[in-house]
């Protein structure tokens, strides 16, 4: 199951730069993870300074 980004996202972009498959992009007010591209590695969750990313 792909990771998801909650409303706690502050749009810092730290996660997008760390995603090995480029599954994270800036969305409307927060970053979003493309579930079809996400490989469930968890790198983004470990990078997020606000803890906004979790397993969906």
FENVENZI-V323215 format. One record per residue. N is the residue number from 1. RES is the residue in one letter. SS is DSSP state (helix for helix, strand for strand, loop for the rest). PHI is phi in radians with two decimals (999 if undefined). D_FIRST is the distance of its C-alpha to the first C-alpha in Angstrom with 1 decimal. Layout:
((N & RES & SS & PHI & D_FIRST) (N & RES & SS & PHI & D_FIRST))
This chain:
((1 & X & loop & 999 & 0.0) (2 & X & loop & -1.20 & 3.8) (3 & X & strand & -1.33 & 6.7) (4 & X & strand & -2.29 & 9.3) (5 & X & strand & -1.96 & 13.1) (6 & X & loop & -1.46 & 15.4) (7 & X & loop & -1.22 & 19.0) (8 & X & loop & -1.30 & 20.1) (9 & X & loop & -1.04 & 19.7) (10 & X & loop & -1.87 & 23.2) (11 & X & loop & 0.98 & 22.6) (12 & X & loop & -1.36 & 23.8) (13 & X & loop & 1.48 & 21.8) (14 & X & helix & -1.02 & 21.3) (15 & X & helix & -1.17 & 17.6) (16 & X & helix & -1.06 & 18.3) (17 & X & helix & -1.25 & 20.9) (18 & X & helix & -1.71 & 18.8) (19 & X & loop & -1.18 & 15.8) (20 & X & loop & -1.24 & 16.6) (21 & X & loop & -2.01 & 15.4) (22 & X & loop & 1.15 & 16.6) (23 & X & loop & -1.47 & 13.4) (24 & X & strand & -1.96 & 15.0) (25 & X & strand & -2.44 & 18.1) (26 & X & strand & -1.22 & 20.4) (27 & X & loop & -1.93 & 20.0) (28 & X & loop & -1.47 & 22.4) (29 & X & loop & 1.56 & 23.2) (30 & X & loop & -2.80 & 20.1) (31 & X & strand & -1.37 & 17.8) (32 & X & strand & -2.31 & 14.7) (33 & X & strand & -1.88 & 11.6) (34 & X & loop & -1.35 & 11.3) (35 & X & loop & -1.10 & 7.8) (36 & X & loop & -1.30 & 9.7) (37 & X & loop & -1.71 & 11.0) (38 & X & loop & -1.01 & 8.6) (39 & X & loop & -1.86 & 8.5) (40 & X & loop & 1.02 & 6.7) (41 & X & loop & -1.42 & 10.4) (42 & X & loop & 1.45 & 11.0) (43 & X & helix & -1.01 & 14.3) (44 & X & helix & -1.09 & 14.1) (45 & X & helix & -1.10 & 13.7) (46 & X & helix & -1.28 & 16.7) (47 & X & helix & -1.62 & 18.7) (48 & X & loop & -1.15 & 18.5) (49 & X & loop & -1.28 & 21.9) (50 & X & loop & -1.84 & 21.1) (51 & X & loop & 1.19 & 18.0) (52 & X & loop & -1.42 & 16.4) (53 & X & strand & -1.91 & 12.9) (54 & X & strand & -2.55 & 10.4) (55 & X & strand & -1.18 & 6.9) (56 & X & loop & -1.39 & 6.0))
